[in-house]
Amino acid sequence: MENVRMLSTLGLMGAMRSLSSAFETATGIHVDADFAPTLALLKRLREGEAADLVILTREGLDEMIGEERVIAESAADLARSFVGIAVRAGQAHPDIGSEAALRTTLLAARSVAYSRLGASGVYFAQLIVRMGIAAEINARATIVEQGFTAERLATGEADLAVQQISELRQVGGIEVVGPIPHELQTPAVFSAGRMANAKHAEAADRLLRYLASPDVVPVLRQSGLEP
């Protein structure tokens, strides 16, 4: 069986699990996928890790195109993702419907879990600075180096978890309260591209065409992404 090696941002992990198996069934090409935050993937690619296809934030993909690691013509925007907030299952859902309500909710939390390397963590760190509450939140925040922030709800380390909604949904025993108000966020765009030194270029192109096709839209929506 032919293999295609894909490095993908965590935001698409949920969707890619079912999409990869559908692609494999249809084409006989096995997708060897590895998931990590975009900043971690950029570091690995710059250190020379081999891949055929990458899915990164649009900004990350543009950096790779600029460094001639990814072929510009292959780039395809796949999905948009919003940052949301989750609580442990069974907990009351706090009000996050406005900036004022969000501020109150964040300040009332014993600890807020957010990521260090993911797009959502970079965004959230800037948001709390803009809201003027960074010092209070960070004094008791649970910073997750990489992986899913909502896991810290299950362990009781945090009251609130902040991450892309598609990532929050990967964790059992939690409930997504909803997105941070849309006017406060710029959705992350996840984009795919073929590596310039891809060993399996043809298979990578087939996977890219599939991921950019209308067939995948229901799966993206189900995992909390917008096509």
C-alpha positions as a Python dict, from the first residue, in 0.01 Angstrom:
ca = {
    (1, 'M'): (0, 0, 0),
    (2, 'E'): (129, 344, -88),
    (3, 'N'): (188, 581, 203),
    (4, 'V'): (149, 958, 222),
    (5, 'R'): (306, 1136, 521),
    (6, 'M'): (104, 1426, 657),
    (7, 'L'): (189, 1670, 936),
    (8, 'S'): (-122, 1852, 1055),
    (9, 'T'): (-217, 2112, 1310),
    (10, 'L'): (-416, 1976, 1607),
    (11, 'G'): (-721, 2176, 1496),
    (12, 'L'): (-797, 1923, 1221),
    (13, 'M'): (-723, 1608, 1420),
    (14, 'G'): (-1089, 1513, 1475),
    (15, 'A'): (-1191, 1565, 1112),
    (16, 'M'): (-876, 1404, 968),
    (17, 'R'): (-928, 1075, 1151),
    (18, 'S'): (-1246, 995, 958),
    (19, 'L'): (-1134, 1170, 637),
    (20, 'S'): (-808, 973, 626),
    (21, 'S'): (-987, 639, 649),
    (22, 'A'): (-1242, 742, 381),
    (23, 'F'): (-953, 848, 154),
    (24, 'E'): (-768, 522, 218),
    (25, 'T'): (-1078, 316, 133),
    (26, 'A'): (-1135, 512, -190),
    (27, 'T'): (-773, 520, -314),
    (28, 'G'): (-572, 248, -136),
    (29, 'I'): (-330, 518, -17),
    (30, 'H'): (-252, 507, 356),
    (31, 'V'): (-229, 842, 536),
    (32, 'D'): (50, 842, 794),
    (33, 'A'): (-57, 1144, 1001),
    (34, 'D'): (112, 1323, 1289),
    (35, 'F'): (-64, 1605, 1477),
    (36, 'A'): (93, 1893, 1671),
    (37, 'P'): (44, 2270, 1717),
    (38, 'T'): (144, 2481, 1415),
    (39, 'L'): (445, 2642, 1587),
    (40, 'A'): (580, 2300, 1684),
    (41, 'L'): (534, 2174, 1326),
    (42, 'L'): (711, 2478, 1179),
    (43, 'K'): (1009, 2408, 1405),
    (44, 'R'): (1017, 2040, 1304),
    (45, 'L'): (995, 2124, 932),
    (46, 'R'): (1277, 2380, 965),
    (47, 'E'): (1485, 2115, 1138),
    (48, 'G'): (1443, 1898, 829),
    (49, 'E'): (1160, 1658, 919),
    (50, 'A'): (1025, 1493, 603),
    (51, 'A'): (660, 1509, 497),
    (52, 'D'): (458, 1496, 176),
    (53, 'L'): (176, 1725, 286),
    (54, 'V'): (128, 1977, 565),
    (55, 'I'): (-182, 2139, 717),
    (56, 'L'): (-100, 2455, 910),
    (57, 'T'): (-256, 2789, 989),
    (58, 'R'): (-262, 3006, 676),
    (59, 'E'): (15, 3223, 827),
    (60, 'G'): (229, 2916, 896),
    (61, 'L'): (178, 2782, 544),
    (62, 'D'): (269, 3121, 396),
    (63, 'E'): (597, 3113, 595),
    (64, 'M'): (674, 2768, 453),
    (65, 'I'): (595, 2891, 100),
    (66, 'G'): (821, 3192, 158),
    (67, 'E'): (1102, 2956, 260),
    (68, 'E'): (1031, 2745, -53),
    (69, 'R'): (953, 2439, 158),
    (70, 'V'): (592, 2424, 32),
    (71, 'I'): (487, 2464, -333),
    (72, 'A'): (285, 2787, -362),
    (73, 'E'): (51, 2657, -636),
    (74, 'S'): (-54, 2363, -417),
    (75, 'A'): (-187, 2575, -128),
    (76, 'A'): (-556, 2526, -44),
    (77, 'D'): (-761, 2680, 239),
    (78, 'L'): (-960, 2397, 401),
    (79, 'A'): (-1149, 2532, 702),
    (80, 'R'): (-1203, 2817, 944),
    (81, 'S'): (-1196, 2764, 1316),
    (82, 'F'): (-1316, 2973, 1608),
    (83, 'V'): (-1174, 2974, 1959),
    (84, 'G'): (-1416, 2857, 2225),
    (85, 'I'): (-1443, 2791, 2597),
    (86, 'A'): (-1526, 2461, 2767),
    (87, 'V'): (-1612, 2347, 3119),
    (88, 'R'): (-1618, 2005, 3282),
    (89, 'A'): (-1934, 1808, 3194),
    (90, 'G'): (-2214, 1886, 3437),
    (91, 'Q'): (-2075, 2226, 3539),
    (92, 'A'): (-2291, 2535, 3497),
    (93, 'H'): (-2223, 2713, 3168),
    (94, 'P'): (-2091, 3063, 3243),
    (95, 'D'): (-2195, 3367, 3039),
    (96, 'I'): (-1942, 3444, 2762),
    (97, 'G'): (-2186, 3619, 2529),
    (98, 'S'): (-2029, 3965, 2544),
    (99, 'E'): (-1688, 4111, 2618),
    (100, 'A'): (-1805, 4228, 2963),
    (101, 'A'): (-1951, 3885, 3047),
    (102, 'L'): (-1639, 3708, 2922),
    (103, 'R'): (-1416, 3932, 3137),
    (104, 'T'): (-1625, 3854, 3447),
    (105, 'T'): (-1623, 3480, 3372),
    (106, 'L'): (-1246, 3466, 3312),
    (107, 'L'): (-1169, 3663, 3630),
    (108, 'A'): (-1401, 3440, 3836),
    (109, 'A'): (-1227, 3117, 3725),
    (110, 'R'): (-986, 2949, 3964),
    (111, 'S'): (-765, 2869, 3666),
    (112, 'V'): (-793, 2902, 3289),
    (113, 'A'): (-613, 2641, 3074),
    (114, 'Y'): (-473, 2761, 2742),
    (115, 'S'): (-198, 2647, 2510),
    (116, 'R'): (151, 2784, 2465),
    (117, 'L'): (216, 2683, 2102),
    (118, 'G'): (-124, 2664, 1934),
    (119, 'A'): (-290, 2942, 1735),
    (120, 'S'): (-562, 2962, 2001),
    (121, 'G'): (-308, 3017, 2280),
    (122, 'V'): (-127, 3292, 2091),
    (123, 'Y'): (-464, 3460, 2024),
    (124, 'F'): (-586, 3422, 2385),
    (125, 'A'): (-264, 3562, 2531),
    (126, 'Q'): (-312, 3874, 2314),
    (127, 'L'): (-684, 3894, 2397),
    (128, 'I'): (-635, 3908, 2774),
    (129, 'V'): (-367, 4177, 2728),
    (130, 'R'): (-614, 4376, 2516),
    (131, 'M'): (-883, 4327, 2783),
    (132, 'G'): (-642, 4445, 3055),
    (133, 'I'): (-669, 4126, 3262),
    (134, 'A'): (-350, 3942, 3157),
    (135, 'A'): (-171, 3973, 3492),
    (136, 'E'): (-467, 3834, 3692),
    (137, 'I'): (-539, 3548, 3449),
    (138, 'N'): (-174, 3446, 3400),
    (139, 'A'): (-102, 3447, 3775),
    (140, 'R'): (-319, 3134, 3803),
    (141, 'A'): (-341, 3006, 3446),
    (142, 'T'): (-270, 2642, 3356),
    (143, 'I'): (-41, 2668, 3053),
    (144, 'V'): (-43, 2359, 2832),
    (145, 'E'): (278, 2317, 2630),
    (146, 'Q'): (105, 2112, 2362),
    (147, 'G'): (-200, 1891, 2336),
    (148, 'F'): (-558, 1947, 2443),
    (149, 'T'): (-631, 2212, 2706),
    (150, 'A'): (-968, 2054, 2796),
    (151, 'E'): (-786, 1756, 2950),
    (152, 'R'): (-703, 1993, 3237),
    (153, 'L'): (-1076, 2020, 3316),
    (154, 'A'): (-1103, 1646, 3374),
    (155, 'T'): (-806, 1651, 3615),
    (156, 'G'): (-955, 1948, 3803),
    (157, 'E'): (-650, 2167, 3735),
    (158, 'A'): (-862, 2430, 3558),
    (159, 'D'): (-1223, 2556, 3560),
    (160, 'L'): (-1218, 2682, 3201),
    (161, 'A'): (-1034, 2558, 2892),
    (162, 'V'): (-966, 2780, 2590),
    (163, 'Q'): (-883, 2632, 2247),
    (164, 'Q'): (-1015, 2593, 1893),
    (165, 'I'): (-1367, 2444, 1924),
    (166, 'S'): (-1257, 2154, 1701),
    (167, 'E'): (-981, 2075, 1954),
    (168, 'L'): (-1203, 2109, 2263),
    (169, 'R'): (-1439, 1853, 2106),
    (170, 'Q'): (-1159, 1593, 2100),
    (171, 'V'): (-1180, 1551, 2478),
    (172, 'G'): (-1445, 1346, 2660),
    (173, 'G'): (-1614, 1452, 2982),
    (174, 'I'): (-1629, 1820, 2891),
    (175, 'E'): (-1889, 2056, 2743),
    (176, 'V'): (-1820, 2338, 2499),
    (177, 'V'): (-1988, 2653, 2631),
    (178, 'G'): (-1954, 2826, 2295),
    (179, 'P'): (-1723, 3050, 2094),
    (180, 'I'): (-1564, 3362, 2234),
    (181, 'P'): (-1777, 3650, 2090),
    (182, 'H'): (-1704, 3666, 1717),
    (183, 'E'): (-1630, 4038, 1723),
    (184, 'L'): (-1336, 3965, 1955),
    (185, 'Q'): (-1174, 3705, 1732),
    (186, 'T'): (-1025, 3653, 1392),
    (187, 'P'): (-1094, 3293, 1295),
    (188, 'A'): (-792, 3077, 1224),
    (189, 'V'): (-779, 2951, 867),
    (190, 'F'): (-627, 2605, 827),
    (191, 'S'): (-458, 2549, 492),
    (192, 'A'): (-285, 2255, 324),
    (193, 'G'): (9, 2241, 86),
    (194, 'R'): (247, 1992, -72),
    (195, 'M'): (607, 1989, 43),
    (196, 'A'): (862, 2082, -225),
    (197, 'N'): (1066, 1770, -139),
    (198, 'A'): (765, 1535, -113),
    (199, 'K'): (861, 1171, -175),
    (200, 'H'): (502, 1080, -268),
    (201, 'A'): (403, 1390, -464),
    (202, 'E'): (124, 1230, -666),
    (203, 'A'): (-41, 1073, -358),
    (204, 'A'): (-7, 1407, -174),
    (205, 'D'): (-181, 1586, -463),
    (206, 'R'): (-467, 1334, -458),
    (207, 'L'): (-511, 1382, -82),
    (208, 'L'): (-502, 1760, -126),
    (209, 'R'): (-773, 1749, -395),
    (210, 'Y'): (-987, 1532, -171),
    (211, 'L'): (-948, 1760, 133),
    (212, 'A'): (-1043, 2066, -75),
    (213, 'S'): (-1351, 1892, -223),
    (214, 'P'): (-1718, 1944, -121),
    (215, 'D'): (-1731, 1578, 0),
    (216, 'V'): (-1549, 1668, 320),
    (217, 'V'): (-1771, 1961, 424),
    (218, 'P'): (-2012, 1761, 649),
    (219, 'V'): (-1719, 1605, 837),
    (220, 'L'): (-1555, 1945, 890),
    (221, 'R'): (-1882, 2092, 1024),
    (222, 'Q'): (-1935, 1796, 1257),
    (223, 'S'): (-1593, 1847, 1413),
    (224, 'G'): (-1663, 2215, 1490),
    (225, 'L'): (-1500, 2370, 1182),
    (226, 'E'): (-1646, 2592, 911),
    (227, 'P'): (-1550, 2508, 552),
}
